[in-house]
Amino acid sequence: MDDSSVLTRPASASFAPEATQAFDVVAATVVFRVVRGALCIGLPFAANGGGEPMRVVPTSAPDARADDAGLDAAARGAALRVVAARDLVRISNAGVRGIPAEGGAAARLVVVSWAIARPITAGADAAQSLEADEAFVPLSALPELDEPTRAVLSCAFDAFLDATLADALTRRLLPRHILFRKTDGFTNRSPFESALGSAPAAGEPEIPIFVGLLPDPFPLSALRELYERLLDAPLDRGNFRRQFHEIIALGPITALPIFERGVPHRAGQLFTFDKQAWARFAST
């Protein structure tokens, strides 16, 4: 073999100084909440440069002195900008997004999380209703989004949707043809994706997503309608009910001896989630 066919390796490698860039690191948390039956996202008002109010994704700067808890604390702090601590059910990591510098500002590295807040029902008091109207926007009626906002929201929504499709309860309840269509290829999984764009994400739920999005106790119809809205897929009521009652037999959901009150239709039985039985169910 002659010398011309031999590849030589450099003794060292380094980044060129012009390739390095400083980032401002922030944590952003996108809060999902069902408000009067609609799946909503927490986007509080803030004043822009011209003084006009605009919807923004809540963010918080991590405390470098907080050791490993810095980012977790910042994610929780961001969530608390739109929802009270007592209503916050869960926070999960979604991913990281780099936001290019604009107008002389430093580029930002955004550590994205998603959270679930307890629902606000149709019968909520005036204070709760005002809070929801001020901070939460239905996913079906999002305002115009700039690219940085779209990147953060799509990262959080993809992780939230992946977690919903991954939990053991969803896999039991959804028909195989719908579950396959929503998980294979990662396109057209939800009617809300076209408004947010797509982004890779990963997430493993600790408990079923619906536990935080529905009131406790909840009627079966509320669970079915939540899946139908989120996935844009009509579900056969009879099959859904049969699958649901099979899950009850396995333990993670308990049927209660009480029914809905004050509804314009036939009152449905109410159910609650059994956290202690969930680990056994999810592992089967």
Contacts in CASP RR format, 6 or more apart in sequence:
PFRMAT RR
TARGET T0000
AUTHOR 0000-0000-0000
METHOD contacts of the structure
MODEL  1
MDDSSVLTRPASASFAPEATQAFDVVAATVVFRVVRGALCIGLPFAANGG
GEPMRVVPTSAPDARADDAGLDAAARGAALRVVAARDLVRISNAGVRGIP
AEGGAAARLVVVSWAIARPITAGADAAQSLEADEAFVPLSALPELDEPTR
AVLSCAFDAFLDATLADALTRRLLPRHILFRKTDGFTNRSPFESALGSAP
AAGEPEIPIFVGLLPDPFPLSALRELYERLLDAPLDRGNFRRQFHEIIAL
GPITALPIFERGVPHRAGQLFTFDKQAWARFAST
21 101 0 8 1.000
21 107 0 8 1.000
22 106 0 8 1.000
22 107 0 8 1.000
23 98 0 8 1.000
23 106 0 8 1.000
23 107 0 8 1.000
23 108 0 8 1.000
23 109 0 8 1.000
24 61 0 8 1.000
24 106 0 8 1.000
24 107 0 8 1.000
24 108 0 8 1.000
24 109 0 8 1.000
25 61 0 8 1.000
25 62 0 8 1.000
25 108 0 8 1.000
25 109 0 8 1.000
25 111 0 8 1.000
26 59 0 8 1.000
26 60 0 8 1.000
26 61 0 8 1.000
26 62 0 8 1.000
26 74 0 8 1.000
26 108 0 8 1.000
26 109 0 8 1.000
26 110 0 8 1.000
26 111 0 8 1.000
27 59 0 8 1.000
27 60 0 8 1.000
27 61 0 8 1.000
27 62 0 8 1.000
27 71 0 8 1.000
27 74 0 8 1.000
27 75 0 8 1.000
27 77 0 8 1.000
27 78 0 8 1.000
27 110 0 8 1.000
27 111 0 8 1.000
27 112 0 8 1.000
27 113 0 8 1.000
28 57 0 8 1.000
28 58 0 8 1.000
28 59 0 8 1.000
28 78 0 8 1.000
28 110 0 8 1.000
28 111 0 8 1.000
28 112 0 8 1.000
28 113 0 8 1.000
28 152 0 8 1.000
28 156 0 8 1.000
29 58 0 8 1.000
29 59 0 8 1.000
29 60 0 8 1.000
29 75 0 8 1.000
29 76 0 8 1.000
29 77 0 8 1.000
29 78 0 8 1.000
29 79 0 8 1.000
29 91 0 8 1.000
29 112 0 8 1.000
29 113 0 8 1.000
29 114 0 8 1.000
29 115 0 8 1.000
29 156 0 8 1.000
30 41 0 8 1.000
30 42 0 8 1.000
30 57 0 8 1.000
30 94 0 8 1.000
30 112 0 8 1.000
30 113 0 8 1.000
30 114 0 8 1.000
30 115 0 8 1.000
30 152 0 8 1.000
30 153 0 8 1.000
30 156 0 8 1.000
30 157 0 8 1.000
30 160 0 8 1.000
31 41 0 8 1.000
31 42 0 8 1.000
31 58 0 8 1.000
31 79 0 8 1.000
31 82 0 8 1.000
31 83 0 8 1.000
31 88 0 8 1.000
31 114 0 8 1.000
31 115 0 8 1.000
31 116 0 8 1.000
31 117 0 8 1.000
31 136 0 8 1.000
32 39 0 8 1.000
32 40 0 8 1.000
32 41 0 8 1.000
32 42 0 8 1.000
32 114 0 8 1.000
32 115 0 8 1.000
32 116 0 8 1.000
32 117 0 8 1.000
32 160 0 8 1.000
32 213 0 8 1.000
33 39 0 8 1.000
33 40 0 8 1.000
33 41 0 8 1.000
33 42 0 8 1.000
33 83 0 8 1.000
33 116 0 8 1.000
33 117 0 8 1.000
33 118 0 8 1.000
33 119 0 8 1.000
33 120 0 8 1.000
33 132 0 8 1.000
33 136 0 8 1.000
33 213 0 8 1.000
34 40 0 8 1.000
34 119 0 8 1.000
34 120 0 8 1.000
34 213 0 8 1.000
34 214 0 8 1.000
34 226 0 8 1.000
35 119 0 8 1.000
35 120 0 8 1.000
35 132 0 8 1.000
35 136 0 8 1.000
35 138 0 8 1.000
36 120 0 8 1.000
36 121 0 8 1.000
36 122 0 8 1.000
36 124 0 8 1.000
36 129 0 8 1.000
36 132 0 8 1.000
37 119 0 8 1.000
37 121 0 8 1.000
37 122 0 8 1.000
37 225 0 8 1.000
38 138 0 8 1.000
38 139 0 8 1.000
38 140 0 8 1.000
38 229 0 8 1.000
39 138 0 8 1.000
39 139 0 8 1.000
39 192 0 8 1.000
39 213 0 8 1.000
39 226 0 8 1.000
39 229 0 8 1.000
39 230 0 8 1.000
40 132 0 8 1.000
40 136 0 8 1.000
40 137 0 8 1.000
40 138 0 8 1.000
40 139 0 8 1.000
41 136 0 8 1.000
41 137 0 8 1.000
41 139 0 8 1.000
41 142 0 8 1.000
41 153 0 8 1.000
41 157 0 8 1.000
42 58 0 8 1.000
42 82 0 8 1.000
42 83 0 8 1.000
42 135 0 8 1.000
42 136 0 8 1.000
42 137 0 8 1.000
43 55 0 8 1.000
43 56 0 8 1.000
43 57 0 8 1.000
43 82 0 8 1.000
43 135 0 8 1.000
43 136 0 8 1.000
43 137 0 8 1.000
43 143 0 8 1.000
44 55 0 8 1.000
44 56 0 8 1.000
44 58 0 8 1.000
44 81 0 8 1.000
44 82 0 8 1.000
44 134 0 8 1.000
44 135 0 8 1.000
45 53 0 8 1.000
45 54 0 8 1.000
45 55 0 8 1.000
45 56 0 8 1.000
45 134 0 8 1.000
46 53 0 8 1.000
46 54 0 8 1.000
46 55 0 8 1.000
46 56 0 8 1.000
47 53 0 8 1.000
47 54 0 8 1.000
48 54 0 8 1.000
55 137 0 8 1.000
55 143 0 8 1.000
56 149 0 8 1.000
57 149 0 8 1.000
57 152 0 8 1.000
57 153 0 8 1.000
58 77 0 8 1.000
58 78 0 8 1.000
58 79 0 8 1.000
58 81 0 8 1.000
58 82 0 8 1.000
59 78 0 8 1.000
59 110 0 8 1.000
60 74 0 8 1.000
60 75 0 8 1.000
60 77 0 8 1.000
60 78 0 8 1.000
60 81 0 8 1.000
61 74 0 8 1.000
62 70 0 8 1.000
62 71 0 8 1.000
62 73 0 8 1.000
62 74 0 8 1.000
62 111 0 8 1.000
63 70 0 8 1.000
63 73 0 8 1.000
63 74 0 8 1.000
64 70 0 8 1.000
66 73 0 8 1.000
71 111 0 8 1.000
72 91 0 8 1.000
74 111 0 8 1.000
75 91 0 8 1.000
75 93 0 8 1.000
75 111 0 8 1.000
75 113 0 8 1.000
75 115 0 8 1.000
76 88 0 8 1.000
76 91 0 8 1.000
78 113 0 8 1.000
79 88 0 8 1.000
79 91 0 8 1.000
79 113 0 8 1.000
79 115 0 8 1.000
79 117 0 8 1.000
80 88 0 8 1.000
82 135 0 8 1.000
82 136 0 8 1.000
83 115 0 8 1.000
83 117 0 8 1.000
83 135 0 8 1.000
87 117 0 8 1.000
87 118 0 8 1.000
88 115 0 8 1.000
88 116 0 8 1.000
88 117 0 8 1.000
89 115 0 8 1.000
89 116 0 8 1.000
89 117 0 8 1.000
89 118 0 8 1.000
89 211 0 8 1.000
89 212 0 8 1.000
90 115 0 8 1.000
90 116 0 8 1.000
90 206 0 8 1.000
90 207 0 8 1.000
90 212 0 8 1.000
91 113 0 8 1.000
91 114 0 8 1.000
91 115 0 8 1.000
92 113 0 8 1.000
92 114 0 8 1.000
92 115 0 8 1.000
92 159 0 8 1.000
92 163 0 8 1.000
92 203 0 8 1.000
92 205 0 8 1.000
93 111 0 8 1.000
93 112 0 8 1.000
93 113 0 8 1.000
93 159 0 8 1.000
93 203 0 8 1.000
94 112 0 8 1.000
94 113 0 8 1.000
94 114 0 8 1.000
94 155 0 8 1.000
94 156 0 8 1.000
94 158 0 8 1.000
94 159 0 8 1.000
94 160 0 8 1.000
94 201 0 8 1.000
94 203 0 8 1.000
95 111 0 8 1.000
95 112 0 8 1.000
95 155 0 8 1.000
95 159 0 8 1.000
95 201 0 8 1.000
95 202 0 8 1.000
96 109 0 8 1.000
96 110 0 8 1.000
96 111 0 8 1.000
96 112 0 8 1.000
97 109 0 8 1.000
97 110 0 8 1.000
97 112 0 8 1.000
97 151 0 8 1.000
97 152 0 8 1.000
97 155 0 8 1.000
97 199 0 8 1.000
98 107 0 8 1.000
98 108 0 8 1.000
98 109 0 8 1.000
98 110 0 8 1.000
98 151 0 8 1.000
99 107 0 8 1.000
99 108 0 8 1.000
99 109 0 8 1.000
99 110 0 8 1.000
99 148 0 8 1.000
99 151 0 8 1.000
100 107 0 8 1.000
101 107 0 8 1.000
108 148 0 8 1.000
110 151 0 8 1.000
110 152 0 8 1.000
112 152 0 8 1.000
112 155 0 8 1.000
112 156 0 8 1.000
112 159 0 8 1.000
113 156 0 8 1.000
114 156 0 8 1.000
114 157 0 8 1.000
114 159 0 8 1.000
114 160 0 8 1.000
116 209 0 8 1.000
116 212 0 8 1.000
116 213 0 8 1.000
117 212 0 8 1.000
118 212 0 8 1.000
118 215 0 8 1.000
119 212 0 8 1.000
119 213 0 8 1.000
119 214 0 8 1.000
119 215 0 8 1.000
120 128 0 8 1.000
120 129 0 8 1.000
120 131 0 8 1.000
120 132 0 8 1.000
121 215 0 8 1.000
124 132 0 8 1.000
137 143 0 8 1.000
139 192 0 8 1.000
139 195 0 8 1.000
140 191 0 8 1.000
140 192 0 8 1.000
142 195 0 8 1.000
142 196 0 8 1.000
145 153 0 8 1.000
145 195 0 8 1.000
145 196 0 8 1.000
150 196 0 8 1.000
150 197 0 8 1.000
151 199 0 8 1.000
153 196 0 8 1.000
154 193 0 8 1.000
154 196 0 8 1.000
154 197 0 8 1.000
154 198 0 8 1.000
154 199 0 8 1.000
155 199 0 8 1.000
155 201 0 8 1.000
156 201 0 8 1.000
157 190 0 8 1.000
157 192 0 8 1.000
157 193 0 8 1.000
157 196 0 8 1.000
158 186 0 8 1.000
158 198 0 8 1.000
158 199 0 8 1.000
158 200 0 8 1.000
158 201 0 8 1.000
159 201 0 8 1.000
159 202 0 8 1.000
159 203 0 8 1.000
160 209 0 8 1.000
161 189 0 8 1.000
161 190 0 8 1.000
161 193 0 8 1.000
161 230 0 8 1.000
162 201 0 8 1.000
162 202 0 8 1.000
162 203 0 8 1.000
163 203 0 8 1.000
163 204 0 8 1.000
163 205 0 8 1.000
163 209 0 8 1.000
164 170 0 8 1.000
164 205 0 8 1.000
164 209 0 8 1.000
164 230 0 8 1.000
165 171 0 8 1.000
165 179 0 8 1.000
165 182 0 8 1.000
165 183 0 8 1.000
165 189 0 8 1.000
166 203 0 8 1.000
166 204 0 8 1.000
166 205 0 8 1.000
167 205 0 8 1.000
167 207 0 8 1.000
167 208 0 8 1.000
167 209 0 8 1.000
167 282 0 8 1.000
168 208 0 8 1.000
168 281 0 8 1.000
168 282 0 8 1.000
168 284 0 8 1.000
169 208 0 8 1.000
169 210 0 8 1.000
169 247 0 8 1.000
169 252 0 8 1.000
169 281 0 8 1.000
170 179 0 8 1.000
170 208 0 8 1.000
170 209 0 8 1.000
170 227 0 8 1.000
171 179 0 8 1.000
172 243 0 8 1.000
172 246 0 8 1.000
172 247 0 8 1.000
173 223 0 8 1.000
173 227 0 8 1.000
173 240 0 8 1.000
173 243 0 8 1.000
173 244 0 8 1.000
173 247 0 8 1.000
174 182 0 8 1.000
174 227 0 8 1.000
174 231 0 8 1.000
174 233 0 8 1.000
174 235 0 8 1.000
175 235 0 8 1.000
175 236 0 8 1.000
175 239 0 8 1.000
178 231 0 8 1.000
178 233 0 8 1.000
178 235 0 8 1.000
181 188 0 8 1.000
181 233 0 8 1.000
182 189 0 8 1.000
182 190 0 8 1.000
182 231 0 8 1.000
182 233 0 8 1.000
183 189 0 8 1.000
186 198 0 8 1.000
187 193 0 8 1.000
187 198 0 8 1.000
189 231 0 8 1.000
190 230 0 8 1.000
190 231 0 8 1.000
190 232 0 8 1.000
191 232 0 8 1.000
192 230 0 8 1.000
207 273 0 8 1.000
207 275 0 8 1.000
207 278 0 8 1.000
208 252 0 8 1.000
208 273 0 8 1.000
208 278 0 8 1.000
210 218 0 8 1.000
210 223 0 8 1.000
210 226 0 8 1.000
211 273 0 8 1.000
213 226 0 8 1.000
214 222 0 8 1.000
214 223 0 8 1.000
214 226 0 8 1.000
215 222 0 8 1.000
216 272 0 8 1.000
216 273 0 8 1.000
217 256 0 8 1.000
217 258 0 8 1.000
217 270 0 8 1.000
217 271 0 8 1.000
217 272 0 8 1.000
218 270 0 8 1.000
218 271 0 8 1.000
218 272 0 8 1.000
219 260 0 8 1.000
219 268 0 8 1.000
219 269 0 8 1.000
219 270 0 8 1.000
219 271 0 8 1.000
220 240 0 8 1.000
220 241 0 8 1.000
220 244 0 8 1.000
220 268 0 8 1.000
220 269 0 8 1.000
220 271 0 8 1.000
221 268 0 8 1.000
223 244 0 8 1.000
224 235 0 8 1.000
224 237 0 8 1.000
224 240 0 8 1.000
227 233 0 8 1.000
227 235 0 8 1.000
228 234 0 8 1.000
228 235 0 8 1.000
244 253 0 8 1.000
247 253 0 8 1.000
247 281 0 8 1.000
248 254 0 8 1.000
248 255 0 8 1.000
248 271 0 8 1.000
250 277 0 8 1.000
250 281 0 8 1.000
250 284 0 8 1.000
251 274 0 8 1.000
251 277 0 8 1.000
251 280 0 8 1.000
251 281 0 8 1.000
252 273 0 8 1.000
252 274 0 8 1.000
252 277 0 8 1.000
252 278 0 8 1.000
252 281 0 8 1.000
252 282 0 8 1.000
253 271 0 8 1.000
253 272 0 8 1.000
253 273 0 8 1.000
253 274 0 8 1.000
254 271 0 8 1.000
254 272 0 8 1.000
254 273 0 8 1.000
254 274 0 8 1.000
255 269 0 8 1.000
255 271 0 8 1.000
256 269 0 8 1.000
256 270 0 8 1.000
256 271 0 8 1.000
256 272 0 8 1.000
258 269 0 8 1.000
258 270 0 8 1.000
259 267 0 8 1.000
259 268 0 8 1.000
259 269 0 8 1.000
259 270 0 8 1.000
260 267 0 8 1.000
260 268 0 8 1.000
260 270 0 8 1.000
261 267 0 8 1.000
END
